[in-house]
Structures are given as C-alpha cells and as structure tokens.
Amino acid sequence: MSIKQSLFISNILMLVIPVSLSVMVIFVMASAFIDVFDLDDGFAHELDDFNDVVEEVQELVYEWMVQGQGDISQIMDDVEDFREYFRGDLSLAIYQGGERVHTVGRFEECPIIAFSLTKPGGSYFVMNHVGIYTLDVGAYKIILRHANYQPFSEFDLELEFERRREEIAVLAILLIVVVVVIALLTNRFLTRMVFRHIIAPLDTLVDGVHKIRDGDLAYRISYKGNNEFSTVCKDFNEMAEKLLEMVNAQQKDERNRKELFAGISHDLRTPIASIRNYVEGIEYGVASTPQMQKRYLKIIKDKTKDLEYIINQLFHFSKLDIGEFPMQMKSCDMSQFLLEFVKTISDEYEQKGLKITLTENVQSTVVNIDITQFRNVLTNILENSVKYGDAAQGVMDLTCKRELENAVITLTDNGPGVATGMLDMLFDTFYRGDKSRKNPSQGSGLGLAISAKTVERFGGTIKAINPSEGGLAIIIKLPIIKGAILDETDNEKDINY
C-alpha cells in the first residue's frame, strides 16, 4: 500500500469511527431518555393491568346476571376465556360459602383473603403490596388478587425520575469516556500504522546517507517496499552509483594529472638538457671546427622540434579536454574516406615497415566528423604500431563494418599486443609501454589520449582489445547519419590531400 493510500484511509477512518461512536452514543442516550419519559406510563400500565381485569370480570358478571343465573361451571368457563390476563402477579379465585372452588393463575392464600371474604362485593383492599378486589355473584364470591400492587404517588414518581436521571448521567459519562478512549486508541493505531510506513524507510535512507557521507560509496539501499520510497531508494542507489563513478573518474583524472606533470617534466627535461649541453659545447670551444659546430646546431634544432612537438601535443590535448578545441564537423562517407586514406599513406608506411591493407569496407556509411582530426586519430594509431611493432614485417589490417546504427572501424596489427590489465590505460595521458620513458623521441605519450578525446567529441567510442590471433586491435565506433546527402566535391577535396 502506498503512503498516499495509507494517509487517505487513515483520514477516512479518523472521521468514520468517531462519527459512528457519536451516533451510537446519541442512540443509547435517546433510548434512556425515552425510558424516563415513559416512566409514569410504565407505572400506570402496571396499575391498568389490574383495573382492566376488574372491568372485564365486572362485565362478565353483569352479562351473566342479565342472562339469568347459571351454575358455577358456566362462570368458570367464562372466566377461563380471560386466562391470558392472569399471568405473573394477577390471579383469580371463586369462593362458595368460604370454600375456594376454582382458581385461575397463581393464586395464594393470605390473611387479607380471609378478611375480604367477609366484605361485600365491589371492595378494594391493599396490604403489604397485595391488592384485592371482590365481586359477589349470587352465592359465589369472586376475588381478584395482584401480588405486587404498588400504587405510586407523585413523590414516588419524582424519586424514580431522579434515580433514572442519575443513572442516565452516569451512563452518559461512561459512554463519553468510552468514545474518547476508543477515538484516542484509533488515532494511535492509525498514526502508528501510517508512520510505520514512513519512519522505517526514512531510517533506511538516513543510514544510506550516513554511509555515503562516511565514504562508503559502494553502499546500496535494499528496500523491499512497494510505495513512494521504493522510487526514492532506487534514485538514491543510482545517485550513489553516479557519485562513485564521478569519484573514480576524479581519482583517475588526478592520477593522469600527476602522470601528466611527471611526463612533461621528464620529456621536456631530456631535450632541454641536450640543447644546453650542445650550446655549452659551442660556447666553450668543444665544437672547434665548422663541421662540428654545424652538427651541434642541427642537433639543437632537432631537439627544439621535439620540444615544439611535445608542447603542441599538450596544447592540443588540453583544448580537447576542456572542450575548446574547434572542430570543423561535416558529413563524410567513411568507406570513401578510408579508401583514399589507405591509398595515400600506404607507400609511406610500407617504407617504415608497416604494410596497410583495407580488407572490408562497407559502402554508404555516412558519419559526422572533422576529417582532418579523424585523419590524425588514424595516424596516431599507425605511428604507435610502427613504434612498438616487433615483427620483421608489420601488418595493419583496416575494416569498416556496420553494426546497428554505428560505423565500426577496426585497425588490427601483428605487434606484441598489450597486457590485458593495461588495455584501458592505452588512452590515458602519457601512457607508454616504455615505463622508464628512456626514449622520449618515440612519442609524447599523448597520441592515443588525444585520439580518444577526439572520438568522444564525434559522439563515438574507442577501445583496445587483444585478438585471439595475436597483435592489438583498436576499435572505433561512430554514429551513422541517416538520410544524409553528401556534397561529393567537398568530400573529395577533404579526403585527397
């Protein structure tokens, strides 16, 4: 159940339960008041029962006398017709000559009965709450008896009213207390029910926040509920995951920055030291002949070019890293580009010991790139293969395939490859297979890092793998542009250089 549903149901119950209890209290109190208002009627009804029987018997006797006196059995039969009246405290007896000859109801002898037998018919007697009424019928005497005859006075009624009012007041107080207690218990139960669904997830979130705050970025919340907090916990875990990625990326950048400073210091120090030594050789006359001086100056010039190359690469990488390097993006048919690229540079690299072949080239794979910068990406990969290749004849196999919505360019050489744990480091700044960096003339260590940044700017990806047949493969994926229309003139002008 969601928190919104719990709150809704709780609010409904907080209204329904007190209202229901209030209706119940009103009903009970109304019943009690009606009972009080009918109190006098109840007393009168208790007296009317006796009087009604007296009247009925009187009418019976009158009819019997008008019709002519019959025997006692006729009177008994007529009296039996009114047996339903003689229940509880009411009873009837017929006497003849002082002897009881017939009884209806629960008739009991008592001193007042003997006294009433001596009195004429039509007499009322009350003794010890026993009411007696007598009727004379010829030689017979009919006696009506009420065993609990209590003619209440006005004072008695007032006392009874007062007693009932006190009972009602006590009942009202008890009912109000019960209503209040039940309302409080209901409130407490519903509050605990709702807050249980809120406090427990909040505690879980707080624990998660504390874990993250204390540096445990690998901590993830495990929440099994199915309410609004499940989404919050999921977002929290995603946030923690992204935070962990950001911290790892920051740590990696920090390592790269340190390596960058170390690499710059090392690669700049070596040519600068060489330049200084050769300048001092000229200054102190070590290069005493014009031929030696010319050779020293050439070396100084070459070292200066190395410095310039390193500085330009560093500047290039920095601009790419901060996203300020200008790109001349345009649509390009990758198959046509690769065909012209291989045709142009194959002779040059064959002289360097690297034979380049284009073995697969899918047509009409249009991508959006800066053609000059992508050419530099491929050149950096080829240069790396030349520098670190150990075969007598280096081979570079190029392919261009289409996978879903991407153009996949793969460059595979027959070199020594790279240790599996080092594959991801190929595209880090200043990474070299030469850990001691004893040969800075083999490159700045920024070439593949610049290539990775450039491909990222194109919206693509680049990675390195070790093929099963050996060597090293660099895989570049670039998104294909659907429905692109190329200007063939511009495309050929950019590719043919």
N, C-alpha and C positions, 0 to 999 in steps of 0.2 A: 504494500500500500504506500502510495506517495505521501509526502508530508502535507501537500495541499489537501488531499483527501482526508488525512487524519485530522487536520485542523477543521475542515468542513464538518465532518461527522461529530467531532468534539463540540463544536459550537451548536450544532443541532441538538445534541443530547443535553447540553447545558441549558437549553431552552425547554425542551420537551419534558425532561424529568421534573424540574421544579413546577412547571405548569400542571403536569399530571398529579403531582403530590398536592398542589394547591386545590385542584378540582376535587380530589379525594377528601381533603380536609373540609372543604365547603359542604360537600355532600354529607359527611358524618355530622358536622355541626348543625346543618339544616334538619337532619333527621332527629337529632337530640332536641332541638328547639320545638319541632313539631310535636314530639312526645310530651314536652312540658305544656304546650298549648292545649293538648288533648287530655291533660291530666284530669281536669274536672269532668270531662266527658267519660273518661275511664271509670271514675268513681260513680258517676251517675249510671253508667251502664251496668256496673256491679249491682246497684240497687234496683235498676229497671228489670233485671232478670227475675228477681223475686216478685216484684209488683206485677210483671206480665203474667207469671204463673198464677198469681192470686186472681187476676182478672179472668184468665182463661177458665180457671176452676169455677169462679163465680158464674160465668156464662153457662158453663156446662151444667151446674146445679140448677140454674134458672130454667134452662131448657128441659131438664129432666122433670122439674116440678110442674111446669106448664103442661107437659105431655102426660102427666099423671105418674104417680109414684110407682116405680117398678121394684123389682127385687134388687138385692145388693150386687148380684152378678152383672146387671146392666150398668150400674155405676162404675164397677171395676173395669168393665170393658171400655167404657167411655174414657176413663182416666188413663188407661194404657195407651190410648191414642196420642197422649201428650207425653209419652215416656222420654222423648228427646230432650224435654226441658229438664228432666230430673237426672242431671249428671253433676258430678263434683259435689258442691255444697248444698244443692237443692234436693229435697226428698219429700215424699207424701205418705201419709198413713190414714186408714179408715178404721174408726173405732165403733163398736156397738156394745152399749152397756158397759163401757170401761175396758172392753177387750179389743185388741187390735186384730182386725180380720183381714186386712190387705195392706201391702207396702209397695211403694214404687220408689226406686232409688235407694240410697244408702241412709236409711232412717235409723237413728239411735235414740233409745230411751234416755231421758234425763229428768231431773226434778221439775223443770218448767213444763214438761209434757203433762205430768200428773196435775199440776196446777191449772193448766189450760183446759183440761177435760171438765173442770168444774165451772168454767166460764161460758157465757152464752156465745153463739156464733158471731163472726164479724169482729173478733177481738185480736189486737196485736200485742205481743209480748216480746221483750228483749232481755236476756240475762246472759251475762258472760259471753257476749258476742254471738249468742244463738237467738235467731229471730223466729217467732212463732206466729202463725195466723190460723184462726179456727173458723169452720163453717158448719152449721147444723143442717142436716138433711134428714128430716123425719127422725127416725130412731138412731140415725148414724151421725157421727161427728167426723168431719174431715180436718186433718191437721197438716198444714204446710210448714216445713222446717228448713231454715237456712243456717248451716253450721258455722258460717263466718260472716255474720251480718254486722257491718261496720258503717253505720251512717255517719259520714264525715261532716264535721262542722266547717264553717268558713275559716275558723282558726286552724283546723287540721289541714285544710287545703293550702292555706298560706304557708304552714310549716313544710308541707310536702313540696310546694313550689320552691321554697328557699333551699330545701335539701337538693332538689333536682338541679337548681341553678348552680349550686356549689359543685355538684358532680360535673355539670357541663363545663364550668370554668376550669376545673382540674383537667378534664378531658381535652379542652382546647389548648391548655398549656402543654400537655403531653404531646398532642399532635403537632403543635408548632415546633417543639423541641425535636421531635422525630423528623419533621420536614427539614429543619435546619441541619440536623446531623446527617441525614441522607444526602442533602444538597452538598454539604462540605465533603463527605466521603466521595460522592460522584465527581465533584470538582477535583479532588486529589487524585482519584483514579484516572480520570481523563487527562489531567495535567501530566501525570507520570507516564501515561501511555504515549502522549504526544512527544513529551520531552525525551523519552527513551529513544525515539526515532531520530532525535536531533542531537542530543548530548553525546551519545556513543560515536556517531560519525564525526562530530566536531572534535572529540578527543583523539580520534584516529588521525584526523587532519593535523591537529596540533602536534601530535607525536611525529608525523611526517615532516612538518615544517622544522621542528627541532632537530630531526636527523639531518636534514639538508643544511640547516644553519651550522651544525657541528661538523659539516664537511663530508658526511656520508652520502655522496651524490648517487651511489648505486642503490640506495634505499627506494623501494616501491611500495605503495599502499595496496594492501589486499582487502578489498571491500566487497562483500557478497550481497549487499542490499540491492533492492531494485526501486530506487527513488531518485530524487534530485541529487543526492550526494554521490550516487554512482557516477554521474557525469562529471561532478566536481573532482572526484578521486581519479577518474580517467584523465581529466585535464591536468591534474597535479602530476601524475606519472609522466605524461607527455612533456610537461614543463621540466620535470627533473631530468628526463632523457635529453631534452634540448640543452639544458644547463650543463649536463655532463659533457655533451658534445662540444659546447662552447668552451668549457674549461679545458677539455683535451686539446681543442684547436688552439686555444690561447697558450697552453703549455708547449704545444708543437711549434707555434709561432715564436715563442720565447726561445726554444732550443734552436730553431732556424736562425733567429736573430743573433744568438750567440755564435752559431757556426758562421753566420754571415760576417760578423765582425772579425772572428778568428781567421776566416778565409781571406777577407780583404787585407787584413794586416799581413798575412803570410804572402799572398800573391803580389801585393804591392811592394813589400819589403825586398823580395828577391830581385826584381828588375831595377829597383832604386839602388840597391847595394851594388849591382853590376855597373850601373851608369856611373855611380860615384867612383868606383874603383878604376874604370877606364878613363874617366875625366882626370883623376889624380895621376894616372899613368902618363897622360899627355902633359899634365901640369908639371910633373917632376922629371920629365925627360925620359921616362921609360920607353915611350914610343919615340925613338930618336930619329927614325927615318921617315920620309914622306909615306912610304908604303905602309909602315906600321900605324902611323897616325890615321891614314885613310881607313885601315882595317878597324882601328879603335872607334873611329867616328861612325862606321857602318854598324858596328855592334851597338853603340849608344843609340843610333837611330832605330834599330830593331827592337831594343828594349823599350824605347819610348812608344813604339807602336803597340807593344804588349800592354803597356800601361794604359794607353788610349783605348785599346780593345776592352780591357777589364772595366775601365770606368764607363765606357759606353754600354756594356752589358749590364752593369749595375744600375745605371740610369734607366735603361730600358725596363729592367725588372721592377724597379721602384715605381715607375709610371704605371705599369700594368697592375701592380699590387694595389695601388690606391685608385685604380680605375680612371686615370687621367691621360692614358696613352691614346692618341687619336687613331681611330680605325676608319678606314675607307671601305665600308661594307657594301657589297653588291652581290647579285645573284651570279652563280658560276656553275657550269656543268662540270661536275667533278671528274667524270670519265674523260672528257676532253682535256681538262687541266692536267691530269696525271699522264695522259698520253704525250702531251707536249713537254711536260716537265722531265719525264724519263728520257725522251728523245734529246733534250737539250743538255742534260748533265751526265748522261751515261758514259761518254768518252772521257770526260774529266775524271770521273771517279774510277773508271777502269784503270787509268794511269796510276791512281792511288792504291790499287789493289782490291777494289770493290766492284764486282760486276752486278749491275742493277737490271732486273727483269720485271716486266709487268705481266703477270700470268693470268689475271682475271680482272675484267674491267666492265662493270655493269653500265649500260648506257642510260642516258637521261636521268641522272641523279643530281638534281639542282639543289645547291646549298647556298647559304648566305654567309660569305666570309670576306675578310680583307686578303686579297690574293697575294700581295707581297708578304704579309706576315705569315700566311699559311705556307708559303714557299720557304720562309725562314724556319718554320716548325719542322718541315721535312728535311731541310738541310742540316739542322741541329742533330736530328736522329741519324742521318747518314754519316755525319762527322764523328759522332760517338762510335758508330760501328767501325769506322776506319781506325780510330784511335785505339780501341780496345779489342779489335779483332786479332786472333792468334793463328788463323788458318793461312796456308800458303796463298790461297786464292779466296778472298772474301766474296760472299754472295749475299745480295739483298733482294728478297722477293716481295713485290708490291701487289696487293689485291684491293679491289674495290667491290664490295657487295652491298646488297640492300637488305636490311632487317627491319621489318615493320615500317616505321616512319623515319628510319635513320640510314644514312650512308656510312658504311663501316670500312675504313681504310686501315689495312694491316701491313706493317713492314716487318718482315722476319729475316734475320741474318743467321749466319752459321758460326757466330762467335762463341765465346766461352759461356755466355749467359750470366746470370746474376743469382746469388744465393736467394732462396725463396723468402727468407726473412728480410731481405734488403730490397725487394721489388718495389714496395711502396715508397722507399726512400730515394728512388731514382729521380723523382721530380721535386725533391727538396733542394733548397738553395745550397750551393757549394758542396753537393754530394759528389764524391768521386770514388771510383774503385781504388784509386791510389790514396790510401788513408793518410800516408805521411805527407802527401802533397809535395813530393820531391821534384815533380816535373810540371810546373805551372804552365809551361809552354804548350801542354796538351789541352789546355782549356781553362776557363774560369770556374767551371762547376755551376754555371748559371744557365747553360743552354737548355737543358730539359725542364728546368723550373720555369724559364721564360716560355717554352713551348706549352707547358701545362696551363699557365696563366692565359696565354693567347687562345688556346682551345676553349677554355672556360668562357672567355669573352665572346666566342662564337656560339655559345649555348650548348657546347658539346662536352665530351669527356675523353680522357686519355688514361690508359693504364698499360702496365707491362706484365707479361707472363713468360714463363719458361715452357716452350712447346715440348711435347713428348719426344720429338725427333732431335732435340737439342737446339742450341742458339738462344736468341732473345727475340720476342715479338712485341712490338709496340702497336696497340690497337687504339684507333681514334674513331669516335662516333660523332657525327654531325647531323642535326635535324634536317630532313629534306623539306624543301618548299614545294607545296602542291600548287599546280596550275601556274607556275612561274613562266614568264615569257622573256627569253634572253635576247639581248642585242648582240648578235654574232660578231659584229665588227669590234665592239668594245671588248668582248670576251677574248677574241684572238689577239687583240692588241695587248691585253694584260698578260696573257699566257706566254706569248712569244717575246722573250726578252733577250 
